[in-house]
Amino acid sequence: MRDARADDLWRRLETLLPHVERPARYIDSEWAVQRDEAAEYRAALVYPDTYELGMANQAIAILYRRLNALPGVAAERCYVPWEDMAEAMRREQLPLYTLETLTPLAACDLIGITLPYELTYTNVLEVLDLAGVPLRAADRTDAHPIVLGGGPCSYNPEPVAAFFDAILIGEGEEAVVEIVAAHRSALANGYTRAEVLRALAAVPGVYVPSAYEPIHAEDGRLVEIRPLEGAAETVVKRALGSLDVEEAVTCPVVPYMDVVHDRANVEVQRGCTRGCRFCQAGMIYRPVRERPADTVVRDAVAALTCTGYEELSLTSLSSADHSQIEEILRRLTRRLEGTGVAVSLPSLRVDSFSIGLARLVSSSGRKVGLTFAPEAGTQRMRDVINKNVAESDLIETVRTAFEAGWRRVKLYFMIGLPTETDEDIIGIGHLVNEVVRVARDVTPPAERGGLKIGVSVSTFVPKSHTPFQWDAQIPLAEVERRQSVLRGAMPRRLVDLSWHDADVSFLEGVMARGGREIADVIETAWRSGARFDAWTERFSLPTWFAAFETCGVDPAAIANRERRTDEVLPWSHISCGVSVRYLERERERAVAGTPTPDCSFDGCTGCRVCDDLGLAIELGGEARG
Amino acid sequence: MRRAGFAYAVTQGFSPKMRISFGPALPVATGGDREYFDVWLRQYVAAPQALERLAAASPVGLGPMDVGYVGENEQSLSATLTVARYEVVLSEEVDPEALQRALGAVIAVGRLEVEHKGKAKVFDLATSLPKEPVAKSSEGRTIAEVVTRMGPNGSLRPDELVRQAMRQANLDGAVETVTRTDLFVEDGEAWRRPL
């Protein structure tokens, strides 16, 4: 039975729904929603974008299930209202609320906001403002909920440190339970806000920004990130020892409206040790921990039974690398025969896709899309980035796929990688030409009209905790020049070429490696109307340039400047477990074009994550030392 | 349907889909209290069991109210469900008696021109409104109960009728919500539910 406050909020909300786009974004009662109106402790789990993007986020789904299983705790969802609804809410003075019980976020005990992408930062401020919570952590009192961050961007939390009371570094399954327990205990003991934050800082993996002070030299250089009040010098990520300790999310909330990736998901493994040097995920999610085949099949069937979805995705950074993937697909194909359910494998690597895998994925009767990421156009460049894929691998993979009946494939490439030359750019065009030739050769003439090679090209953004974290991002003018070189080298027919907006990549580069000076810029941009920056139609670089100028911050000095390896970086106090020395060595090997093998199969390469964090690679249910 | 484990029929063709057909679409921004769909099964399940299984697999608030078998050769729901009853809830300042008079004045004209997607549409009210709308007070709100007839050339939106009536009578206030509360098959002079 809903309380009077919620009834009043619903009545006011209901009058707005007929006048906004996609009103299903703002209601709940979907299948499998979990609601506990009597819970003593309430956490709002916020994805900083719209409902239809947030519902695909597996981290929120995992934490939702985990926290709702705790006695006395309710975890509820919240997403960012689109501009029309936000305007209406401000006009009608309706606070941002959780979907499950219409609880205003400001009345929750904890607001957990995941940080999936740097261009969602203005949406974080939109959430706090709509919730009526002070934007800056320093302005919050005992009356306000704790604002906790997490997710991939937490590995350089400094641009948003001012807005969060605490930030979890790493995996949340176990940590979030400890955080809630610590918070509940602190509340029960009547702690002040400062005491609460100290209690949270004692939870391993929790970074409390107010307990650290960046120290700058007179010339503005960052020289130290000083821990205060007994805070740890380094905050080390949390990671699960094994992915098999609990089942995948087998009964997620099923939305009423179309959302992205609208299908059942089973996370088959976490981590990737292929060692691609540009890839932050490959560093921060180490080591590889697989869910064993038995568990995957069990959870997949449970997820399809509970949800009623007709598509299942086996997700991870590189699902085809799972040591038991063919067994998993064979067993699922048998179980799902005649049901019309399709199984998809996103994030395929060129060198782990095989004819056997192709036949298994297509045997469900519906071919879902194939996407590969060769990333670079020449072998030299692929060796620099440690993408150990030969041109023959890609061509053979494409041949296999088209012979098995696929007619569309998407290829991802990057330009602006360290040491890149025009020859490497032209190499992308050459590679795509070869792919087109092979696709045409093996496709019957009557079916060639359906052939489509999608090529998506993004601009490299150096990220924290990668071997390229010291490298400069290429300036915008140079991006445009290289794009022009690539356009000239691409085949004209059968190819759909798309670009990731270079302006967006530039801003991403600033946010990814900036420090606390970026907080003022984010707030200024938000106050100037920046929202939903990850949406092409909403992104405005001029708004951001104006914000940088107002705040006296030079974005090019952040994005386009090469760092010295002895510099203090804004994230130097955050550890993903991979040693800085390893990253330096990998950078040296990149310049030399020396590949580094995959430690999951070819022996330890010395990154230190297993030794220092007490973790181990787990393949097929067995730990490997 | 999949969660309930029904052996449903699928369409023929390159991309087989569940063979399911819904009744008349709800107008945009209109809720529905009693909507219908037809689904074809490959295996018989007794209606009470089907209702139970579907209810167990449905979200709260969107569950099935009734299940029944219909003949294979029956006309589609879209063709047979031609009468719809709506409840239009208005904001607090609208007086029900004034609204009733305003509706009466619009109906007396006999036709109503409505703009839809930039085009003017004219509705013959004797055909479009098989029953006179009623404005009443309920729990402190003014509600207009409007019954419309749906046809091949479109249906009069109940909220559009109410808005026009309010505009012509210079009544303050706004439409807050619109809900389709029932659907009927016309059986001569009588109306009946399909189940």
Interface residues (C-beta under 8 A of the other chain):
Chain A: E14 T15 L17 P18 H19 P23 S29 E30 W31 A32 V33 V254 L304 T305 C306 T307 G308 Y309 E310 G340 R366
Chain B: M1 R2 R3 V10 S15 P16 A29 A57 S58 P59 V60 G61 L62 S91 E176 T177 V178
